[in-house]
Amino acid sequence: MPFYHKLGKIPHKRHIQFRKEDGSLYYEQLFGTIGFDGMSTNSYHEQRPTQVKEIKKQYSVAPKIAKKNSIQSYRLRGFQVQPENDYLDSRKAVLTNSDCTIILAAPKQSTADYFYKNSDADEVIFIHKGTGKLRTHLGNLDFKYGDYLVIPRGIIYKIDFDTEDNRLFIVESRRPVYTPKRYRNWFGQLLEHSPFCERDFRQPQELETYNESGEFLMKIKKQDDMFEMVYASHPFDVVGYDGYNYPYAFSIHDFEPITGRIHLPPPIHQTFETDAFVICSFVPRLYDYHPESIPAPYNHSNIDSDEVLYYVDGDFMSRNDIEAGHISLHPAGIPHGPHPGATERSIGKVKTEELAVMVDTFKPLQITEEALKIADEEYYKSWLE
């Protein structure tokens, strides 16, 4: 996160004595990325964060690849992913490469019996359906429809849902996730032409602190294996922290669209970036206002990137037969564009109410067995007239 945040009790300097009322020391932990060069946070714990009683299980959760190399366009019917009780079991990887994995999930229950940590990747969780609370060792965040939850790698968390009707679109990133650098000045402040500002980002404001010993089940993902470990103290024992590395939330409804007289390219929708892929938000907006404009996007060739579009809500002007929860995959190497009739239908329209999330990757995406379970194998023929 490119700005400073603090929560709870902290000493006036780093790496000095910080004592409890009984005179014993709190335990300081530097929680950072990219060695000592990336975002970091200093947190202070009631008990040592290093206490592991037992390593119980290790098993693979790697995506099962069905098509390693494909040039076929696909439509995936995301809402056909069946709800499951357990949060981690509900996560179905549909597309993946060495930089990121795209996941659909329909969890019915909160994570009551364990804590979870992804040490492989930052997670960007888009809330399509559901409300609840993300609970982490660095504080809590309430969430609702349209929220992005950005959870840096290594964050210990639980997720509580208010009902059983939940739909999540998740991007696991093996690269750090940032806001686009072109929207920030050299100090990291978001600039005036940015489609969002610091006020739009919600930081943790509620810190749960438990000073408890016992047995606490932790599930840690590392190199596509899941490790089940037993911690000797409650993972949520932080009394305070400060720094730049913490979870945060951003609502797609707070993204302010950039518009122009003629059709503008997808980078105007960019919301997050890594050095390997970008995430964009398509939101309700006015269409192009040149008197001869064509609001539908022009045909374009994906030479260097795969394009994934997750349809959330509204009327998807450039596509035929698309519903909420569908995913379109347009792979590198072939052109794609509006479906037949979409260009003509768009002329004269003044606005769109569409809502969608796009992921553009610079490496090809592999198609998983889970993806083929919900795939439309005939989608690539949908441009035939």
Secondary structure, DSSP 4 states (H G I P E B T S, - for coil): --S-EEEE---SSTTS--B-TTSPBPEEEEEESTTTTS-EEEEEESS-TT-EEEEEEEEE----EEESS----EEEEGGGSPPBSSHHHH-EEEEE-SSEEEEEE-B-S---S-EEEESS-EEEEEEEE--EEEEETTEEEEE-TTEEEEE-TT-EEEEEESSS--EEEEEEESS--B--GGGB-TTSPBPTTSSS-GGGEEPP-B------EEEEEEEEEETTEEEEEEEEE-S--EEEEEES---EEEEGGG------SSPPPGGGGEEEE-SSEEEEEE-SEEPP-STT---SPPPEE-SS-EEEEEEEES--TT-SS--TTEEEEE-TTSEE-PPTTHHHHHTT--EE--EEEEEEESSPPEEEHHHHHTEETTGGGTT--
